[in-house]
Amino acid sequence: MNKSNERIGEKFSDPIFFIDVKINESINTINFKDNNKKYLGLIFYISSSKLKKIHSNILKKKIYSILSKKIKIDNDILGNDKIKIDNSLLLHQKIKETETEIKNFCRGLEIDITSKISHSEIDFENSKKILCNYQNTIEKNICYTCIMCQNLSINHVCVIMPDRAGQCGEMSYEDAKLMYELIPFGPCKKILLENPIDIKKGEWREINETVKNLTYGHTKRIYLRSTLEYPAPCSPLSQTISIYGGEGEHIYILDRLKKEFNPIGISYDEALKMTAGGIQFEGITAQARKTIFEKTFLIDNGGLKNSITPYEI
């Protein structure tokens, strides 16, 4: 039992949902050392004798969906969620409304839920660690594929790993695992990685075989960590596109939301047209924004250190 949770009742487990909240009024919140802004944590806890991890993942998404309709949630470049609000009383009201809707959603599932606005630095750190740092529980030799974009690009397949989210940015490793567990015959397939061909370039025999089957032989080989020879084809919904080349042979990262950034003379839309239909175009690949900040990001081409981006890093 996490000591920080005891004050809201012993029947509730570790938090399943946590979000940072910025309050613009003067209240008793934590002052963090790196800035002068005041923070507090919004935490949802659940309790159920029948609760499985798969249920908690569903509830996380449901809470986010309901809360985001009531309060504007901003995302930074890494996808971290922040709430900005001018009045703490309004925040409390919206949290209670969200909690009521979630309780109605959970009715019949024998799941109870409660929320807490925390001013405790211990709560803040513990909750963030529990919900964000799950790398040590991930099966490192297992990845997943996603073909949800094939209705837009018939030969596109995303390969999803702990360090590689879906190109749309919406399908994380945890989401793909959940999708597979819920619908084994659905859009996400599980791959056991046993025969690496080139780790630096990101090539595995099992991934090649699976991608070949899912694209009906159109894509036979794929490099997940290189833009050259066999790059991962671009999804029409990709958050960013990477182009390798130009002066100094840098990686130029084009963002769907920052189309004015065009240092290489090829726009995001033009790059997407060049790779339409799942075509492997040497020197061009795509990825989610979060993937750019992973250590394995295009390491065969120099990674983030060799990149020119529209972001402040």
N, C-alpha and C positions, 0 to 999 in steps of 0.2 A: 504493500500500500504506500503510495506516494504521500509523504507527510504534508506536502503543500495542498493536498486535496481534502484532508481530513475535516477542515472547517466547513465544507459544504455537504458533509454527510458521507459516512463510510461506505455506503452502498454504491457510490459512484467510482468508476474506474479512472484510469489515466485519460487525459484529454484526447479527443478525436479531432478537434478543430481549433485552430489558434490563428489569430490575426492581430497585427499591430494596429493600434489606433492612435492617431494624432489629434489631440485636443487643443484648440486655439485659445482656450480661456485658462485662467489661473486656478488650478486645482492641485491637490496633493498627488502628484504622480512622480515617476522616477526621472531624475536627470541623468542621462547617460554621459559618460566621460567624453565621447567623441563629438558631442554637439550640445547646444543649449536648448534643444526642443524637448518638450515633455511627452512622454509615452505612457501608455498603459496597454494591458493585454486583454483581449476578448477571448474567452475560453469556453468551449462547450464540452460538457462531460456526459457520458451515457452509462446506463446500467442495464444489464439484461443477463438472465441465467442462460439464455440461448444465443447470446451474441457471438458472432464469428467476425474475423477480421474483414471478410468480404462485405459484411453488413456495414461495418464502420466506414469503409471506403465509400459505399453508396450514400451513407448519411453525410459524410464530408461534402460531397458534391451537392447534395440537396440543400444543406445549410448555406453553402456558398451561393447557390442559385437564388434562394429566397432572400438572403441578406443583401445581395447585390441589387435586387430590385427595390429595396427600401433605402439603401444608403449607397452612395457612389463609392466604388472600390477602385483605387488606382493601382497600377502595376508598374514596378520599375523594370529595367531592361532584363533582369534575371527572372522576372515573373513573380517577385515577392509582392504580396498584397499589403496595401495600406489603406486605412480609412481616414479621411480628413473631414472633420466636423467642427462646427463652431460652438456647439452647445452640448454639454454632457447629459443634460436631462433628456434631450431629444434622442441621444444615443441609447440611453437606458430604455426609453419607450420603444425604439425600433428593435432592440435586442429582445425585449419581452414579446413583441409581436412575432418575431422570427421564431422564438422558442415555442409559442403557442401553435404556430403552423407546423413546426417539426413534430410536436407532440401528436397533433392530429394525423400527420403522415405515419407516425409510428404506432398508432392505435391498432391493436390486433396483433402486433408483432412482439408484444411483451417486452418492449424496450422503453425505458424511461430516460428522460433527458433534462438537463438543467444547464444554465449558463451562468457565467460569472465575469464581471469586469474586475480585473485584478490590478492592484497597485504594488504587487510584490515582485521584486527583482528575481527572487527564486522561482516564482511561478513563470515569469517571463522566460527565463533561461531554460528551465526544465521542459516547459511545453514546447518551446521552439526546437529543442534538441530531440524530443520524442517524435515530433511530427515531421521534421525536416531532415534529420540525419538517420536515414534508414539504410544507408549503403552497406553496413555490416550484416544486414539480414538478406541481402539480395544474392541469389544464386549466380555466381560469376560466370558459370559455364552455360547459362541459359539466356537466350534472347527470344524476341517475338517479332512477327511480321504483322503488318496492317495493310489491308487492301481497300480501305474505305474510300480512297480517292479514285478507284478504278472506274467509277461511274463518270468521272471527269477526264481521266487519262487512263485508257484501257490497259496499258502495260506498266503502270506505276505500282511499285511495292515499297513500303517503308520498312526498314529493319530497325528495331527498337532495342536498345541496350541500356544498362544503368547510366552510361555516360552519353547516351544518344536518344533524345526524345524523337517523336514523330516530327516530320518537317513542318507540319502545321502548328506545332507547339502545344496542341491540345491533348495529344496522346503520349503520356509519360510511360516509363517502364512499368510503374505500379498500375497505371490504367490498363495497359495492354495485358498484364497478368490477370487483372480483375476481369477484363472482357473475355479472356480465354477460359477462365474458371467458370464464368457464367454461361458462356455459349461456346463450347469447344469446337463446334462446327461453324462458328461465325467468322468475322473478318480478321481476327487475330489468331495466328498459329504459333505454336511453341517449337523452338529449335534447340536441341542439345548440341553444344559446340564441343567436338572431340578432336577434330583434325584441322588445326590452323595451317594455312599455307604461307601467309606473310602477315604477322601481327602488326608491324609498323604501317603497312598499307591498309590493314583491316580486311583481310580476305580469309574466309573459312570455307572448307569444302561443303559443309552442311548448308551454309547460307547460299552458296552458288546453286546447289541442287534445288533448294526450296524456291528461290527466286525464279529459276528456270521453269519450274512447274507452274508457279503462280502467274507467270507472264506468257505461258504457252510457248516457251522456247525463244521468246523475243530477247530477253536479257539472260545471258549465260554466265557471266562473271560480274562481280561487283567489288569495288574497293570502297570501304567506309571511311578511310582516313587519308584519302588522296583524291585529287581532282583529275589525275592523269590516267590514261589508258582505259580504265573501266570505272568511271565515277558513278556514284549513286544518282540515278535519274531524278530530275526535279519534279516535285509535286506542284500542281497548279495552285495549291493552297499554301505553299511553303512561305515561312516568315522571312527567310533571307536566302539569297543566292550568292555563292562564292565563285569568283572568276580568278583563275591563276594566270599570271603573265604580266605583260606590260614592262615598263622600265624597272629593272631590279628584280623582276619576277616575284612580285608580291602577290598576296591574296587580297583581292578587292571584294569587300562584303557589301552587297546591295540589300537594302531593307524595304519590304513592302510598304512600310509606313513612312519611309524617309526617301521618297523617290527623287527628291531634288539632289541627293548625293549621288553623283555620277562621274567619278574621277577618271574612269577608263574609257569613256565614250560609248559604253553600252548600258542602256537603262535596265532596270529590273524587268520591265515588260518585254523588252527586246530579248533579254536572256531567257525569259520564260518561253517565248515563241520559238527560240532556237532549240529548245529541249522538249517541245510539245509532243504528247503521245508517249512519253517515257523513253525518248531517245537519249542514248548516252553520248554526250557531246564532250569531247576531251577538253579539260580545263574548266568545266562548269559543273558545279554540284549545288545542292541545297541542304539547308538544315534549319532547325529551330534556333531561336536566339540563345536559349540556355546552352545549347550544344557548343556554341562559339567559345564559351568560357570554361569548357572542360579541358583537362590536360591532353586528352587524346584528339582534340579537334585538328584535323588535317595535319597531323604531325609529320607526315611524309613530305609536306610542302612548307614546313616551318611553323605551322600553327598560328596562334594569336600573335606571337611576337613578330611574325612576318606579314601581319595583316594591316590593311588600311581600312578603317571602319568609320561609320557615321556616329559612333558612340564615344562618350567620354570615359576612358578606361584609366 
